[in-house]
């Protein structure tokens, strides 16, 4: 109790509260700009934290990352341009709601369930950090292979059209993921002698291209097709929150649980959590035909998931010093610099610092409501700008974001190429979301497959020898076979009906 009281005094210092508020505003701005991810926002804060005490330094990182993950939903909803990769899974769904004049409902759901998901992940972090971390450490290359394959399997069902077109889109993303040196052998692959391709295709630049630049191309070729988008965010963002909580509480809880569990897996993070939860929501929904037409159900589950994953990623980071995602990888460095060496001993030697981190997590999700509301109200004026002025400005921000990823003009080239590819795919009914997920998970799938085959001496049975790996493998294969099983089960009743 003494440690908790000391942590409260440490956090509620005026200077600490001011630092947290400024970091939250910074995270909102960076997260809303396409290409400038939550990881980049945290990385930009690191030099500033050198001059801070431990608690405000870690508090700034926690708050900034939470706000940046949410802020990525704002341009995704209003302009179909995800601000961060964690928002890409449900960007089309949220933008479809904007086109139907329901942007305030989409943004209100994003705000509410982002805060709720973050709070759920924080509670789990506080109550079950050591236990979850021990489970996460049981994952080897076999389990990660099945996790990646399960994520790719979900990608096929993300597309609103034919699963065949979703599979083709996924293969395009997997093909792009094989370019460069990012393979177990470390050999140049499909680089065609270009040194710029040795580093592979950056998925953030590709994401900006397939979502944002494709939209710019579409407006250039058909300028009248985008003028039907409602030109303001009207109404009360808080209206209908009670109804949403009552109607979609199962989706919210499911997204929270999945997000926290995936976040606790080292190297997974909020991006994968959002994709898996959106696909799961569509798969388990009673009205899957509404997905892609502007339906809040998938948005609620996936936005709950990616914010819960943010807190879940701190479980292995604090308990074992193993980063759960790229954000906690940066945060661990700050913890070491500030003398808060992560590991089991930190709960014994300096419990007040850990409790202070927990309190900051709670504050970050509480202040997300008022600050997020203010950010949405300011962002609503974007839709009032004529598209002939807005689109060039969007393209300028995209160019800046693509260049800033690696400080090289090649990022702009990747963005433009994938923008054209995304435009052509959508014009022919191919969803772009599976291609992006293929780019993200392709290297992870290949690396863990090769590593697992080496461990198992080339035997495929090795993928089913570990209990967790066997469970994930059975679930993945069951999803593959489910369409055929459903068709086989439905056929006999139909024949009997015809006979009568």
N, C-alpha and C positions, 0 to 999 in steps of 0.2 A: 504494500500500500504506500509506503514511503517513496518507492521508486516511481509509482504512478503519479503521486502528487508532485514530485520533482519534475517529471516529464511534462505535466500540465503547466507548471510555472515556466519551463523552458520554451514551450510552444507559444504560450499566450503573452510573451513579451511583445510590446508594440513593434519593435524592429523586425522580429520574426514574422509577425502577421503582415507587415508591410511587404517584406520580401516574398512571402507566399502569394500575396495579391498581385504584385508586379510580375512574378513568374507565371501566374495564371493568365494574365493579360497577354504576356509574350507568347505563351503556348497557344492561345486562341488565334493570334495573328499568324503565327508560323503554320499551324495546322490547317488553316483555311487557304493557304497558298499552295496550289498543286505543285508537287515535286519536293516541297520542303516538309519532310516527314517529321513525325514525333521524335525519332532518333536524332535527326539533324537539329531539332530544337533543343534537345537535351545536350547534344555535343557543343552547341554554341554557348550554352550556359556554363559549361565546365570551367573556362578561364575565369569567369566571374566568381565562381564558388571558391576559388583559391583564397579569396580575401574574406571569407565568411567563417563563422563558427560551424561545428559539425551539424547541428540541428537545422539551422536555416539553409545550409548548403544542400542537405538531403531533402529538406522540405521543398526547396525550389525545384529540384529535379522531379520529385513525385508529382507536384501540382502542375508543372509545365507539361509533363507527359500525359497526364489525365486530360487536361484541357485540349491538347493537340489532337488526341484520338477523337474526342467529340467534335472538335472544330472541323475535322475532315468531312463530316456529314453535311455541313452547310453548303459548300459549293457543289457537292454531289447531288443534293436535293434541288437546288435552285438552277444549276447549270449543267448537270450531268458530268461534272468533273470532280472525282474524288480527291479531297485534299490530302489524304493519307492512304496507303495501301489497305489499312484496316477498314476503310469505308467502301472499298471497291465492290465488295460482294453484293451489296444491296443498293448500289447507286442507280441502276436502271429502275428498280422498284420505286425508290424515293422520287426520282425524276418523273416517273409516270404519274405519281400522285400530284406533282406540281402541274403537269399538263392538264390534269383534271380539275385544277383549282383548289387542291387540298394541300398546298405547301405548308400551311400553318399546322395542319394535323400531322404531317410527316415530320416536320421539325420539332413539334411539341413532343411527339413520341420519341424521337431521337434524344431529346434533352432529358426527358423523364427517365427513360429506361437506361440511358448511359449512366445517370447518377445512381439508379437502383442497382444496376449491374456492378458498378464500381464499389458500392457499399457492400454488396454481397461478397464480392471477392475480398474486400478488406476484413469482413467478419471471419471468413474462412482463414485468411492469413493470420489473424490474431489467435483463433482457437485451435487450428489444426496444422500450423506450419511444419513442425517436425515430422508429423505423420505423413503428410502429403509429400514432403521432400524425400522421405525414405521410399515411398512408392515410385516417385519420379526417377530415383536413382536405379531402380530395377530395370529401366529401359535400356536395352542394348541396340545394336544395329538391326537385329531381327524385328524388334518392336517398332523401331523408327521406319523400317521399310514398309511394314503393314500400315502404319499411320499415314505415311505419304501416299501409299496406294489407295487407302480408304478415302483420303482427301481428293485424289484424282478421280476416283469412282463417283464421289459426290458431284464433281464438276460436270459430269455428263448430264446430271439431272438438274443442274442450275439453269441451263438454257430453256427458254420457254417454248421452243419449237421442237423439231424432231430430235430424239436422242442421238440419231446418226449424225446429224449436223453438229450436235454438241461434242460428239466423239472426234469428228474431223477437226473442229476448233481446238480441242484439247491436244490433238496430235501436232497441230501447227505450233502450239506453245511448247510442247516437248521437243520438237525439232529445233526451235530457236534456242532452247536451253542447252542443247548439245554443242553449241558453237563455243570455241575458245579453249582455254587450258583448264577450265573448271571440271575436270574429270579425274577419276582415280589414277589413270596412267600419266596424267600431266603432259600429254602430247597435244600439239596444235590440231584442232579438228574443225573442218569447214571454215577456216579462216581465209582461204584463198590468197595467202601471202600478205594479208593486211595486218599490220601490228596493232591497229585499234581493236581488231576482233579477238585478239589474244585474251583480253579480259572478259570476253563473253558479251552477251546482250544484257544490259542493265534493265531489270524488270520495271523499275520506277519510270525510266524514260519511255519504255514500251507502254506502260499503263497510261501515262500522260498522252501519248500519241493515240492509242486506241480509243480512249474516251474523249479527251478534249479536242485534239487536232481533227479527229474524225468528225466531230460536231461542227468544227469550223469549215471543213470541206463541204459538209452537207449544206451549210448555210450559203456558202459561196455558189454552189451549183443550183440550189433551190431556195433563194432568200425568203420566199413567202411561206415556206413550210414551217418555219420556227416562230412566226409572228403570232401563232395561236396560243403561245404559252401565256398564262395570266401574268400581268405586269406588276403585281404587288403581292406582298404577303399580308393578307388581311385577317382580321379576327384575333381572337385571344388564344395564345399558345397553350394556356393552361386549361382551356375548355375541353372537356371529354376525358381528362386524365383518369377520373374515377371509373368511367366506363371501360377504358382501355385496360386498366388494372384488373377489373373484374372479368372481362371477356378473355384476356390473353394471359392470365396468371400462369397457366401451365407452360406456355411458350417462354414466358419470362424466366420462370424457375429452371426450365430445361436449358435455356441459353446461359443462365448464370452458372449452372453446374458444369456444363460442357466447357464454357469459357475458362472457368477456374481450373478445371482438370487439364485442359490443353495448355493453359498458361504455365502451369507447374512443370510441364515437360521442358527440359533444357533445349533451347533452340527453336521452339514452336512459335509461341507468341500470339498476339492479337489478330494478325492477318489470317493465319490458318484457322483460328477459332471462329472468325466471322464467316469464312467460306463454308466450313463444316456445319455451322449452326443454320445458315441460310438453306443449305441443301437438305438438312435434316428437317427443318420446318416445312419445306415444300413436300418432302417425302411423307411426312406424318400428318399433314394437314387434311382436314375433311373437305376443303375446297381448293385443291391444288391448281385447278384451272384459272383461279383468280391471280395467281402469281405471275408477275410480269405486266399486269394491267394497272398497277397502282394499289397494292394490297398491303395493309399495315402489318399483317401477321409476321411475314418474313423479316421485315425491318426490325420489329420489336425483339425477336429472338436473336438476331445476329448482332444488333447494337448492344443488347444486354451482354452477349457473349464476349465481344472484343474488349469492353471495359472491365468485365470481370477477369479476363485473362491478364490485364495489366497488373492487377494486384496479385494474381496467381503466380506470375513470373517472379515475384519477389520471394516466393517460398524457398526455392533452391538457392536463390542469391543470398538471402540472409542466413539460412541454416547451414549451407555447405559451401558458400562462395562460388557456386556454379550459376552463371547467368541463365535466366529463363528465356530472355530474348535480347535483342540488340540494345534496348534501352537499359536494362539492368546490367549489361556488360559495361556500359559507360558508368553506371551508378556504382558498380563494385570498385572501379578505379578511384572514384571520389571517396568511397568509404575507407579504402586503405590510406588515402592521403590524409584523411581526417582522424586516423587512428581508430576507426570503428571497424576493425578487421572482422569480416563476416565469418561465421562458423558457430558451432554449438556453444563455445565459450563466451560469445558476446551476450548471451542471455544470462550468464552468471556474473561476468565481470562488469558489464555496464548495462543493466536492464533498463535504466531510465532512458538511454538513447534509443533502444528498441521500442519502448512504449511511446516515445516522442514520435518516432516514425509512424507508428500505428495511428496516433492522434492526427498527424498531418494527413494521412490517407483519408480519415473521416472528414476532416475539414475540406480537403480538395473536392470531395464529392458533394459536400453541402454547398460550397460556394459556386459549384458548377451551375446550379439552378439560376441564381440571379445574374451571374456573369454571362452564362450561355444565353439567357433571355436578352440581355443587352446586345450581345454579338449578333443574334438573329435579327433583332429589330434594326440594327444598323445595316446588316447585309441585305435586308429586303429591298433597299433602294436600288440594288443591282439590276433587278428585273425591270425597273422603270427606264433604264438606259436603252435607247434604240439599238437593235441588234447590229446594225451597220457600224455602230461605234463600239459596241461591247465586244464583238467577235475579234477585231484586231487587238484590243486590249488583252483579251484572254490569250490570244496567240503570243503576245509579248510576254505575259507572265509564264506561259508554258516554256518558251525559249529560255527565259531566265532560270526557271526551275530545272530544266533538262541540263543546262550548262553547269549549274551549281552542284549537281550530284557528284561529278568527278572533276569539275573545272576543266573540261575539254569540249571543244566543238563537236566531237563525235557523238556526244549525248544528244545533240540537236538533230544530227543525221538519223540516229536510231528513232527518235521521237517522230520525225517526219515520215520515215519509212513505215513504221507501225501505224501511224495515223492513216496513211493511204490504205494499208492492209485492213485496218479496222473498218474504214469506210466501205471498202469493197465487200468485206464479209457481211456487214449489216445490210447492205443493199441487196444481198442475195440470201438473207435469212439465216446467216450463221451467227450465233451469239459470240461475243468477244470475251465474256467472263471466263469460260473454260480455258481459252488460250493464255490469259494472264495467269491463271492458277497453274497451268502447265509450266510456265516460265519459272514460277516461284518454287514449285515442288519437284521439278525435273531433276536438278542437281542433287537434292536430298535423296530422292528415290534411287538414282544411279549409284551414288556413293555408298549408301547403306546396303544396296543389293550386292555390289562387288565385295564389300567388307564381309557381309554375311556368308557369301559363297566361299570366301577364303577360310573363314572360321569353320565352316561345315565341310571343308574338303570337297566342295563341288556337289554336295548332296542337298537336294531340295527339301528333304525331310527335316533338315535343321531349322527351317522356318516354322515348324510346328512342334519342336521339342520343348520350348519354353512355354509355361502356362499362359502368360499374357500374350505372347506372340501367337500362340495357337488360337486364343479367343479372338484376337483382332483378325487373324486370317480367316476364321470361320465366318465372322460377321461380313467381311469384305466379299468372300465367295458367295455368301447367301444373298447379298445385294445383287451380285451379277446374275444369279439364277432366279431371283424373285420374279422377273417378268414372265419367264417360261413356266414357273410353278403356278403363278396366278392364272395364266392362260389355260394350263392343263386342268386346274381345279374348276374353272368356269365352264369348260367345254361340255362335260356330261349333262349338267342341268339344262343347257341350251338344247341339246339333242332330244332330251326327254320332252321338253316343251314343244319341239317341232313335231314329235311323234303323236302327241295328244291333239 
